[in-house]
Amino acid sequence: MPGSLLSIYKLAEELEMSRTPISNAIARLELEGFVVALKNRGVMVKEISTKEIIDMFEVIFAHQMYVLESVEHFEHYTFNLNELKSILDRQLNEKEQENYFKYVNFSLSFIRSFIATAKNNVMLQIMDDHRDKIVMSAVANYKLYPQQRYFSGAHYNRAIYEALLEENFEQARQRIYEFRQKTRERVMMSGSF
């Protein structure tokens, strides 16, 4: 049975690995919500619901708004504009190379760098906890529906970066809000992005 635990264990034996690390990895993936272990049947990749994706993005966008407000009102918070530009350039490059996996990862790296400005480890941990699920959902959808255009996170990231470069925080706030609305629409319409 392809994808069964037995098949996975046989592969592990061929690679001279014990079953314990495989079992631990599967248990961790199940704990993190990526797979469901089916007793005596194997492991199934868990589908991430539309609501879960929207909820994750709502938290991420709330963090971005908080960070933007903090930078606006407190001098000791400043964006690392060089890092944001570097990530944006790499995201645009991956779009040209049609590497959707890396494109999505750089889009989320841009957001993570933005949030890192607040120096809040809890916010970064939440971002990191959501990242893999968002990437998995985005790439799975792209593989299922390759005719769909990329979701243009790069367009919004560029607009946000340009607003930050000019220290136009109101414009940055507006671009983040537009990104939030487009993300919600895309997720709701297609069940993904």
C-alpha positions in Angstrom: 0.0 0.0 0.0 1.8 3.2 -1.2 2.2 5.8 1.5 1.5 3.3 4.3 3.7 3.2 7.4 4.9 -0.3 6.3 6.2 1.2 3.1 7.9 4.0 5.0 9.5 1.6 7.4 10.7 -0.6 4.6 12.4 2.4 3.0 13.9 3.3 6.4 15.3 -0.2 6.7 16.8 0.1 3.2 18.5 3.3 4.2 19.6 1.7 7.4 17.5 3.9 9.7 15.6 2.7 12.7 11.8 3.1 12.9 12.0 5.3 15.9 13.1 8.5 14.1 10.4 7.9 11.4 7.7 7.3 14.1 8.9 10.5 15.9 8.8 12.5 12.7 5.3 11.3 11.9 4.1 12.0 15.4 5.5 15.5 15.2 3.9 16.2 11.8 0.6 15.0 13.3 1.0 17.2 16.3 1.7 20.2 14.1 -1.4 19.4 12.0 0.3 18.4 8.7 -0.7 14.7 8.7 -3.2 12.3 10.2 -2.0 8.8 11.1 -4.6 6.2 10.2 -4.4 3.1 12.4 -3.2 0.1 10.4 -3.6 2.1 7.1 -0.8 4.6 6.9 -0.4 8.4 7.0 -2.5 10.9 5.1 -1.5 14.5 4.5 -4.1 16.8 6.2 -5.9 19.4 4.1 -5.7 22.8 5.6 -9.1 24.5 5.7 -9.9 27.8 4.1 -10.9 29.1 7.5 -7.6 28.1 9.0 -5.6 29.9 6.2 -7.7 33.0 6.7 -7.3 32.9 10.4 -3.5 32.6 10.0 -3.3 35.5 7.7 -5.5 37.7 10.0 -3.0 37.1 12.8 -0.1 38.0 10.4 -1.8 41.1 9.1 -2.6 42.2 12.7 1.0 41.9 13.6 2.1 43.9 10.6 -0.3 46.7 11.6 1.0 46.6 15.1 4.6 46.9 13.9 3.8 49.7 11.6 2.2 51.6 14.4 5.2 51.0 16.7 7.6 52.3 14.1 5.5 55.3 13.5 5.3 56.2 17.2 8.6 55.0 18.8 12.0 56.0 17.5 13.8 52.8 18.7 11.9 50.7 16.1 13.2 51.0 12.5 12.7 48.8 9.5 15.7 47.0 8.0 15.1 48.4 4.5 18.1 46.8 3.0 16.9 43.3 4.1 13.4 44.0 2.9 14.8 45.1 -0.5 17.0 42.0 -0.7 14.1 39.7 0.0 11.9 41.5 -2.4 14.5 41.2 -5.2 14.9 37.5 -4.6 11.1 37.0 -4.6 10.9 38.8 -8.0 13.7 36.7 -9.3 11.9 33.5 -8.3 8.8 34.7 -10.0 10.8 35.2 -13.2 12.3 31.7 -12.8 8.8 30.3 -12.2 9.8 28.7 -8.9 6.6 29.0 -7.0 7.8 27.3 -3.9 10.7 29.8 -3.4 8.5 32.7 -4.5 6.0 31.9 -1.7 8.8 31.5 0.8 10.4 34.8 -0.1 6.9 36.5 0.1 6.6 35.2 3.7 10.2 36.1 4.5 9.4 39.7 3.5 6.5 39.7 6.0 8.7 38.0 8.7 11.4 40.6 8.3 8.7 43.3 8.5 7.4 41.8 11.8 10.9 41.3 13.1 11.2 45.0 13.5 9.1 44.8 16.7 11.8 42.5 18.2 8.9 40.4 19.6 9.9 36.7 19.7 6.3 35.6 20.3 5.1 37.3 17.2 8.0 35.7 15.2 7.2 32.3 16.6 3.6 32.6 15.5 4.7 33.7 12.1 7.1 30.7 11.9 4.4 28.3 13.1 2.1 29.4 10.3 4.6 29.6 7.6 4.9 25.9 6.7 1.1 25.5 6.5 0.7 28.5 4.3 3.5 27.4 1.9 2.1 23.8 1.8 -1.4 25.1 1.0 -0.1 27.6 -1.6 2.1 25.1 -3.4 -0.5 22.3 -3.3 -3.0 24.6 -4.9 -0.5 25.8 -7.5 0.3 22.2 -8.5 -3.5 21.4 -8.7 -4.3 24.4 -10.7 -1.2 25.5 -12.7 -3.3 27.6 -15.1 -4.0 30.1 -12.2 -1.8 33.1 -12.1 0.6 33.6 -9.2 -1.0 35.5 -6.3 0.9 38.7 -6.6 2.4 39.0 -3.2 5.4 40.6 -4.8 3.3 43.5 -6.1 2.1 44.3 -2.6 5.5 43.7 -1.0 7.0 46.2 -3.5 4.3 48.8 -2.8 4.8 48.3 1.0 8.6 48.6 0.6 8.3 51.8 -1.5 6.0 53.4 1.1 8.4 52.5 3.9 11.3 53.9 1.9 9.4 57.2 1.7 8.4 56.9 5.4 4.8 57.2 4.2 3.3 55.0 6.9 -0.3 55.8 5.9 0.4 54.5 2.4 2.1 51.4 3.8 -0.9 50.8 6.0 -3.2 51.1 3.0 -1.1 48.6 1.0 -1.2 46.1 3.9 -4.9 46.5 4.1 -5.3 46.0 0.3 -3.1 42.9 0.6 -5.3 41.6 3.4 -8.4 42.1 1.3 -7.0 40.5 -1.8 -5.7 37.5 0.2 -9.1 37.0 1.8 -10.8 37.2 -1.6 -8.4 34.8 -3.2 -8.6 32.3 -0.4 -12.4 32.4 -0.3 -12.8 32.1 -4.1 -10.5 29.2 -4.6 -10.1 27.8 -1.2 -6.4 28.7 -1.5 -4.1 31.3 -2.9 
